[in-house]
Amino acid sequence: MNRITGRTGDQSLIEMSPSDSFNDESNGPHNPYTSASGSSQLGQQGLPAVCVESCESLNGSQFSLAPSDHSDSPQAQPLSLERINTLTGSWRKRALFLKFRARIDKSTQSKDSVFFRDGVRRIDFILSYVDDKDGERKQERRREYEANLQKAGLELETEDKSESDDGKTFFLKIHAPWEVLATYADVLKIKVPFKANDIPDHSQIPMNWLSTPFRLPDLVMHPEPDYFTAPFDKDKADFFLIDDKDTFFSPSTRNRIVFYILARCPYTTEDKQKKGIKRLLSNGTYSSAFPLHDSRYYKKSRDPNCESERFSLYKHWATFLCFFKEQPLNLIRKYYGEKIGIYFAWLGFYTEMLSFAAVVGLICFLYGLMTYEENEWSKEICDENIGGQIIMCPLCDKKCGYWKLNSTCSSSWQSHLFDNVGTVFFAIFMGIWVTLFLEFWKRRQARLEYEWDLVDFEEEQQQLQLRPEYETKCTNKRLNHITQEMELVLERTTADLVGQMLLCWASILLWISLIIACIIGVIAYRLAVYAAFASIMKDSPTNNLHMVGSLITPQLATSVTASCINFVIIMILNLMYERVAIWITDMEIPKTHLEYENKLTVKMFLFQFVNYYSSCFYVAFFKGKFVGHPGDYVYMFGKLRNEECDPGGCLIELTTQLVIVMTGKQVWGNIQEALVPWLMNWWGSRKARNHPESLYCRWEQDHDLQGFGQLGLFYEYLEMVIQFGFITLFVASFPLAPLLALFNNIIEVRVDAWKFTTQFRRPVASKAHSIGAWQEILNGVAVLSVVTNAFIVAFTSDMIPRLVYMYAYQTNGQLSMKGYINDSLSIFSIDQIPAESRPEPGENPAWFNSSITTCRYRDYRYPPGHGQEYKHTMQFWHILAAKLAFIIIMEHVVFLVKYFVAWLIPDVPSEVKARVKRERYLVQEYLHNYEVEKLKDQLTCNTYNDCTCPPMIYPSLPTHEVLSECL
């Protein structure tokens, strides 16, 4: 046990923590940790102030005594009072105390409590396991592991399986005493406050009163005062603002330190490479490991010492009714850590910026709607005397008959909504918007780095975030010429490196090839099924369908079904990508967690990029571009004729593809993120729901929640970055894409918040000073988006051919589009169509007869009988030159504006630079003054020989073991 037990006369068994003490002044136990108000005042009573400040923590030095609190542990031997008096006699002679505490009956302790049974020591981490009958090897691992945890200074307490809701699960509670926290805070260079921030905040937001409805209470937005901070130094503990050692380190910092120890603690003496909680979880020794939430999400904890920050987050952040409110980023960071906090900061900023793009996109769409009646080419297509008299050539071999142009009337009108002059403006606007978004995010990120003490984080933490998997593979050390310290190095031969590289990239290429093969399969489906749809719909049987029957065409039916099939293939392939990408990254044995995440991010995004965007790239840049002409068609696999674009253009099909894949992914993602965890939690807690709430302990409640895996945040970023690609790479085809993304993200923020606070265990807090490799990916997508949108406007949209016709080929001398449809269609002689391509008997419509000798097709070629029969006309080359000129001009204009904006907007605000310099100056000044004062005190103490610091209670006890040789 983590207590000392004994009997006094006929009194019942009592227990004493090693940090408890007697008070000789009183006839009974005395608790020096509790003030008059009941709050914890560890080490603040009973000792002279000079000793509290200058001596090591008495409480912390004794925690290394405590063996595990297993009821069946052979180490739990009761100590007699005589033995206690022997150990502590000298201390009692100095009129200082030890205290006894009566055991707290578990039935009277709050089930929401996050403390040990003594009500004093906080639970920093929970390990759970099921003691199976054939688990002797697992039991041995657990005993060795827990003994090593005690050597590292951690305190343990076990809840027996008989008290769990399923009667099978043991819960091991872990507490990190002050000495351990101080040691590892020093090792990890955790920044802590040393002085209140004295820089006045002169920043004023214009029209600040307008934002009042969107604000949250200041206590929620700023849960902590603003301090100047410096890396913690254990030897200079009194330099920092330590009011209470129990609360000095926040729960998120505490669980981060404990997890650092858990990840490096060995569990066998035979092989030092076998260490870490991750391996114990993977081999089934423990079933779960997690820090505790501080309360239920729907009500505050009954324990007054619990912060109930989870309840505040749920009330002010996770409920959907708060969708218009700002996010409490400081509270998110305090509760979950900087890494999760910066994700929500980025997501919120991205959503804010989307509102501007959504408004402009909506205006462009409304422009297309308002100019609906001015669409001359659609009027000509729908006109019975123009479009109704134009006979079009068959769109497929044998199964497709001749058709009239006015049958595409509906799709032509639909295409105008997105294919108009506003499309060009919006494509240019989005190229500038994406630059503004990335540049302003850098400024926002720089401000967060300062406010959250992340300045210079990467340089300080690079060597302190070595992965345990890397450390176990390291067998040698070498001198770091920069730090002049020995560091672990992984020795690998050139053959190993080359072999791993070839294997990794061969796997990547294999999977990308699989994606491309699936896309080709979908294309083959489109080519094969189009003929079937064309044959089925030749007599327009869909007109019998009310409302939508007249809108369904063979092209639309083919595009919609192919898009749905492609979406299903995407979802199936996604299930396999994760394992492949993780397997490849693990083989590379990255050195740090940051390096591991960056490598995995690049691989996963490469997979997802090809997976999600391949079909859109096909429709945008390949469909209808390489079809040939009647009599000389281009075939895939030698028998499937390539698809042609609708006379209204391929843009409407790209819009359809984009809407189905983008919307389907977002809807499926929200269902998967919200509904699946809820159902699993509901099923997992079914037994506990039958118990009274008073018997459902905090660790059991969290155990029944879903674990937040190492890659949990990775998928949140991936989902948003894929969406970012949709609204930038192909936005010229669908100006409403930012609006759909905005609605999705407003929901996404609250769904993610609800999921984090209610459905997932509390993640281990971790630091991050930026969004990592995603920043470079966003920059790459931003540059690529300028190119893709320029090509979409030039080659997928009909904007350039229309402008060339209006300004160069209009025969009436007016700037109008009259006659454009007739000008854009070439003529072909029916008798020249090869026999293998002609429609089969019965496929032609009833109105077709032998008097029709020619058909039209979409191209710019000379008619039959011309000297250059079926060769491209000069107009084709003029249009091609105009398209290439537009691409060059648009790219140069947008890139020039992008670089100018990037140069104009500094990455770090001048105010933040000034505050960083001020803080660095104060750290140096205060440290200098502190060292001078300490030197004076030492000189005075040596001169008069009057240092009155009392000796330690157990002066011969060794301090705890600091894990990881690399430190």
DAZI-V484591 format. One record per pair of residues at least 24 apart in sequence whose C-alpha atoms are under 7 Angstrom apart, sorted by the first residue. I is the first residue (numbers start at 0). J is the second residue. D is the distance in whole Angstrom. If there is no record, write none. Layout:
# DAZI-V484591
<<I | J | D> <I | J | D>>
This chain:
# DAZI-V484591
<<0 | 66 | 6> <0 | 67 | 6> <0 | 68 | 4> <0 | 69 | 6> <0 | 70 | 7> <0 | 75 | 5> <1 | 65 | 5> <1 | 66 | 6> <1 | 67 | 6> <1 | 68 | 5> <3 | 77 | 6> <3 | 78 | 6> <4 | 77 | 5> <4 | 78 | 6> <5 | 77 | 7> <5 | 78 | 6> <5 | 79 | 5> <5 | 80 | 6> <13 | 101 | 6> <13 | 102 | 6> <14 | 99 | 7> <14 | 100 | 6> <14 | 101 | 6> <14 | 102 | 6> <15 | 99 | 5> <15 | 100 | 6> <17 | 61 | 6> <18 | 58 | 5> <18 | 61 | 6> <19 | 97 | 5> <19 | 98 | 4> <19 | 99 | 6> <20 | 96 | 5> <20 | 97 | 1> <20 | 98 | 3> <20 | 99 | 6> <21 | 96 | 4> <21 | 97 | 3> <21 | 98 | 4> <21 | 99 | 7> <22 | 95 | 7> <22 | 96 | 4> <22 | 97 | 6> <22 | 98 | 7> <23 | 94 | 7> <23 | 96 | 7> <28 | 98 | 5> <28 | 99 | 5> <28 | 100 | 7> <29 | 98 | 5> <29 | 99 | 7> <30 | 98 | 6> <40 | 243 | 6> <41 | 243 | 7> <41 | 244 | 7> <41 | 245 | 7> <45 | 95 | 7> <50 | 948 | 5> <52 | 237 | 6> <54 | 948 | 7> <57 | 951 | 7> <59 | 176 | 6> <59 | 177 | 5> <59 | 178 | 5> <60 | 178 | 6> <62 | 152 | 6> <62 | 154 | 7> <62 | 176 | 7> <63 | 149 | 7> <63 | 150 | 7> <63 | 152 | 5> <63 | 958 | 7> <63 | 959 | 6> <65 | 154 | 6> <66 | 149 | 6> <67 | 154 | 7> <67 | 155 | 5> <67 | 156 | 6> <68 | 155 | 6> <68 | 156 | 4> <68 | 157 | 6> <69 | 156 | 7> <69 | 157 | 5> <87 | 952 | 6> <90 | 952 | 6> <109 | 301 | 7> <109 | 302 | 7> <110 | 693 | 6> <110 | 694 | 7> <110 | 695 | 6> <110 | 696 | 4> <110 | 697 | 6> <111 | 294 | 6> <111 | 300 | 6> <111 | 301 | 7> <111 | 696 | 6> <111 | 697 | 5> <112 | 302 | 6> <112 | 697 | 7> <113 | 293 | 7> <113 | 697 | 7> <120 | 174 | 7> <121 | 174 | 6> <122 | 172 | 6> <122 | 173 | 6> <122 | 174 | 5> <123 | 173 | 6> <123 | 174 | 5> <123 | 175 | 7> <123 | 253 | 6> <123 | 254 | 5> <123 | 290 | 6> <124 | 172 | 6> <124 | 173 | 5> <124 | 174 | 7> <124 | 254 | 6> <124 | 289 | 6> <124 | 290 | 4> <124 | 291 | 7> <125 | 170 | 7> <125 | 171 | 6> <125 | 172 | 5> <125 | 173 | 6> <125 | 288 | 6> <125 | 289 | 5> <125 | 290 | 6> <126 | 170 | 6> <126 | 171 | 5> <126 | 172 | 7> <126 | 285 | 7> <126 | 287 | 6> <126 | 288 | 5> <126 | 289 | 7> <127 | 168 | 7> <127 | 169 | 6> <127 | 170 | 5> <127 | 171 | 6> <127 | 285 | 6> <127 | 286 | 6> <127 | 287 | 5> <127 | 288 | 7> <128 | 168 | 6> <128 | 169 | 5> <128 | 170 | 7> <128 | 284 | 7> <128 | 285 | 5> <128 | 286 | 5> <129 | 167 | 6> <129 | 168 | 5> <129 | 169 | 6> <137 | 284 | 5> <140 | 266 | 6> <140 | 267 | 7> <141 | 284 | 7> <143 | 266 | 5> <143 | 267 | 6> <144 | 265 | 6> <144 | 266 | 4> <147 | 264 | 7> <147 | 265 | 7> <148 | 264 | 7> <150 | 959 | 6> <150 | 960 | 6> <151 | 959 | 5> <151 | 960 | 5> <151 | 961 | 6> <152 | 179 | 6> <152 | 959 | 5> <164 | 686 | 7> <164 | 687 | 6> <175 | 257 | 7> <177 | 244 | 7> <180 | 256 | 7> <181 | 233 | 6> <182 | 233 | 6> <183 | 256 | 7> <184 | 231 | 6> <185 | 231 | 5> <185 | 232 | 5> <185 | 233 | 6> <187 | 463 | 6> <188 | 230 | 5> <188 | 231 | 6> <189 | 230 | 5> <189 | 231 | 6> <190 | 228 | 6> <190 | 229 | 5> <190 | 230 | 4> <190 | 231 | 6> <190 | 452 | 7> <191 | 228 | 5> <191 | 229 | 6> <191 | 230 | 6> <191 | 231 | 6> <192 | 226 | 6> <192 | 227 | 6> <192 | 228 | 4> <192 | 229 | 7> <192 | 239 | 6> <192 | 240 | 6> <193 | 227 | 6> <193 | 228 | 6> <193 | 229 | 7> <193 | 238 | 7> <193 | 239 | 4> <193 | 240 | 5> <194 | 226 | 6> <194 | 227 | 5> <195 | 225 | 6> <195 | 226 | 4> <195 | 227 | 6> <196 | 225 | 6> <196 | 226 | 5> <196 | 227 | 5> <213 | 323 | 6> <213 | 324 | 4> <213 | 325 | 6> <214 | 324 | 6> <214 | 325 | 6> <215 | 324 | 7> <215 | 325 | 7> <219 | 327 | 6> <219 | 330 | 7> <220 | 327 | 5> <220 | 328 | 7> <220 | 329 | 6> <220 | 330 | 6> <221 | 329 | 6> <221 | 330 | 7> <222 | 329 | 7> <222 | 330 | 6> <227 | 918 | 6> <229 | 922 | 7> <238 | 929 | 7> <251 | 333 | 7> <251 | 334 | 6> <251 | 335 | 6> <251 | 336 | 6> <251 | 764 | 5> <252 | 764 | 7> <254 | 290 | 6> <254 | 763 | 6> <254 | 764 | 7> <255 | 763 | 6> <255 | 764 | 5> <255 | 765 | 7> <260 | 962 | 7> <262 | 467 | 7> <263 | 467 | 6> <263 | 962 | 6> <263 | 963 | 6> <264 | 962 | 7> <272 | 471 | 5> <289 | 760 | 7> <289 | 761 | 7> <289 | 762 | 7> <290 | 761 | 6> <290 | 762 | 7> <290 | 763 | 7> <291 | 698 | 7> <291 | 701 | 7> <291 | 761 | 6> <292 | 761 | 6> <296 | 756 | 7> <296 | 757 | 6> <309 | 756 | 7> <313 | 753 | 7> <313 | 756 | 6> <316 | 752 | 7> <317 | 749 | 5> <317 | 752 | 5> <317 | 753 | 4> <318 | 749 | 7> <318 | 753 | 7> <319 | 749 | 6> <322 | 745 | 7> <322 | 749 | 7> <335 | 762 | 7> <335 | 764 | 5> <336 | 764 | 4> <336 | 765 | 5> <336 | 766 | 6> <337 | 765 | 6> <337 | 766 | 5> <337 | 767 | 6> <338 | 765 | 6> <338 | 766 | 5> <338 | 767 | 5> <341 | 769 | 7> <342 | 770 | 7> <350 | 741 | 6> <350 | 744 | 6> <352 | 436 | 7> <353 | 737 | 6> <353 | 741 | 6> <354 | 741 | 6> <356 | 737 | 6> <357 | 735 | 7> <357 | 737 | 5> <357 | 738 | 4> <360 | 425 | 7> <360 | 734 | 5> <360 | 735 | 6> <360 | 737 | 7> <361 | 734 | 7> <361 | 735 | 6> <363 | 421 | 5> <363 | 734 | 7> <364 | 416 | 6> <364 | 417 | 7> <364 | 734 | 6> <366 | 421 | 7> <367 | 415 | 6> <367 | 416 | 5> <367 | 417 | 7> <367 | 419 | 6> <368 | 416 | 6> <375 | 816 | 6> <375 | 817 | 6> <376 | 816 | 7> <376 | 819 | 6> <376 | 820 | 6> <377 | 408 | 7> <377 | 411 | 6> <377 | 412 | 6> <379 | 820 | 7> <380 | 404 | 6> <380 | 405 | 5> <380 | 408 | 6> <381 | 405 | 5> <381 | 408 | 5> <390 | 854 | 5> <390 | 855 | 6> <391 | 854 | 5> <391 | 855 | 5> <391 | 856 | 6> <392 | 854 | 5> <392 | 855 | 6> <392 | 856 | 6> <394 | 643 | 7> <395 | 530 | 6> <395 | 640 | 7> <396 | 836 | 4> <396 | 837 | 6> <396 | 838 | 6> <397 | 836 | 6> <397 | 837 | 5> <397 | 838 | 4> <397 | 839 | 5> <398 | 530 | 6> <398 | 534 | 6> <398 | 838 | 6> <398 | 839 | 6> <398 | 842 | 6> <399 | 530 | 6> <399 | 533 | 6> <399 | 534 | 6> <399 | 838 | 6> <399 | 842 | 6> <400 | 838 | 5> <400 | 842 | 5> <400 | 843 | 4> <400 | 844 | 7> <401 | 843 | 6> <409 | 550 | 6> <410 | 647 | 7> <411 | 647 | 5> <414 | 647 | 7> <414 | 650 | 7> <414 | 651 | 5> <417 | 732 | 6> <417 | 733 | 6> <417 | 734 | 7> <418 | 796 | 6> <419 | 798 | 7> <422 | 731 | 6> <423 | 792 | 7> <425 | 731 | 7> <426 | 730 | 7> <426 | 731 | 5> <426 | 788 | 6> <427 | 893 | 6> <429 | 727 | 7> <430 | 785 | 6> <430 | 893 | 6> <431 | 893 | 7> <431 | 896 | 7> <431 | 897 | 6> <433 | 781 | 6> <434 | 897 | 6> <438 | 901 | 6> <438 | 904 | 7> <438 | 906 | 7> <441 | 906 | 5> <442 | 906 | 5> <442 | 907 | 5> <442 | 908 | 6> <444 | 769 | 7> <445 | 907 | 6> <446 | 911 | 6> <448 | 768 | 6> <449 | 915 | 7> <453 | 768 | 6> <456 | 768 | 7> <464 | 591 | 6> <464 | 592 | 6> <465 | 590 | 6> <465 | 591 | 4> <465 | 592 | 7> <466 | 590 | 6> <466 | 591 | 5> <466 | 592 | 6> <469 | 588 | 6> <469 | 589 | 7> <469 | 590 | 6> <486 | 965 | 6> <487 | 965 | 6> <503 | 583 | 6> <511 | 606 | 7> <511 | 609 | 7> <514 | 610 | 6> <518 | 613 | 7> <518 | 614 | 7> <521 | 561 | 6> <521 | 565 | 7> <525 | 557 | 6> <525 | 561 | 6> <526 | 639 | 6> <526 | 640 | 7> <526 | 641 | 7> <526 | 642 | 6> <527 | 639 | 7> <528 | 557 | 7> <529 | 553 | 6> <529 | 557 | 6> <534 | 842 | 7> <537 | 844 | 7> <558 | 652 | 7> <562 | 656 | 6> <562 | 659 | 7> <562 | 660 | 7> <566 | 660 | 6> <569 | 610 | 6> <569 | 611 | 7> <597 | 771 | 7> <597 | 772 | 5> <600 | 772 | 7> <615 | 653 | 6> <615 | 656 | 7> <615 | 657 | 7> <618 | 653 | 6> <619 | 653 | 6> <619 | 791 | 6> <619 | 795 | 6> <620 | 795 | 7> <629 | 832 | 6> <630 | 831 | 7> <630 | 832 | 5> <630 | 833 | 6> <646 | 857 | 7> <648 | 796 | 7> <648 | 797 | 6> <649 | 795 | 6> <650 | 732 | 6> <650 | 795 | 6> <650 | 796 | 6> <653 | 732 | 7> <654 | 732 | 6> <654 | 733 | 6> <661 | 725 | 7> <673 | 750 | 7> <673 | 754 | 6> <676 | 705 | 7> <676 | 758 | 6> <677 | 758 | 6> <680 | 704 | 6> <680 | 705 | 7> <680 | 758 | 7> <701 | 760 | 6> <704 | 758 | 6> <704 | 759 | 5> <704 | 760 | 6> <705 | 758 | 6> <705 | 759 | 5> <705 | 760 | 6> <706 | 759 | 6> <706 | 760 | 5> <707 | 759 | 6> <707 | 760 | 6> <707 | 762 | 6> <724 | 780 | 6> <727 | 784 | 5> <728 | 784 | 4> <728 | 787 | 6> <728 | 788 | 6> <729 | 787 | 7> <729 | 788 | 6> <731 | 788 | 6> <731 | 791 | 7> <731 | 792 | 7> <785 | 890 | 6> <786 | 890 | 7> <789 | 886 | 5> <789 | 889 | 7> <789 | 890 | 7> <790 | 886 | 6> <793 | 882 | 5> <793 | 885 | 7> <793 | 886 | 7> <799 | 878 | 7> <799 | 881 | 7> <799 | 882 | 6> <800 | 878 | 6> <803 | 878 | 6> <823 | 857 | 6> <823 | 858 | 6> <823 | 859 | 6> <824 | 855 | 6> <824 | 856 | 5> <824 | 857 | 5> <824 | 858 | 6> <824 | 859 | 7> <825 | 855 | 5> <825 | 856 | 5> <825 | 857 | 6> <825 | 858 | 6> <825 | 859 | 6> <825 | 860 | 6> <825 | 862 | 7> <826 | 853 | 7> <826 | 854 | 6> <826 | 855 | 5> <826 | 856 | 7> <826 | 862 | 5> <827 | 853 | 6> <827 | 854 | 5> <827 | 855 | 6> <827 | 862 | 6> <827 | 863 | 6> <828 | 852 | 6> <828 | 853 | 5> <828 | 854 | 7> <828 | 863 | 7> <829 | 853 | 5> <829 | 854 | 6>>
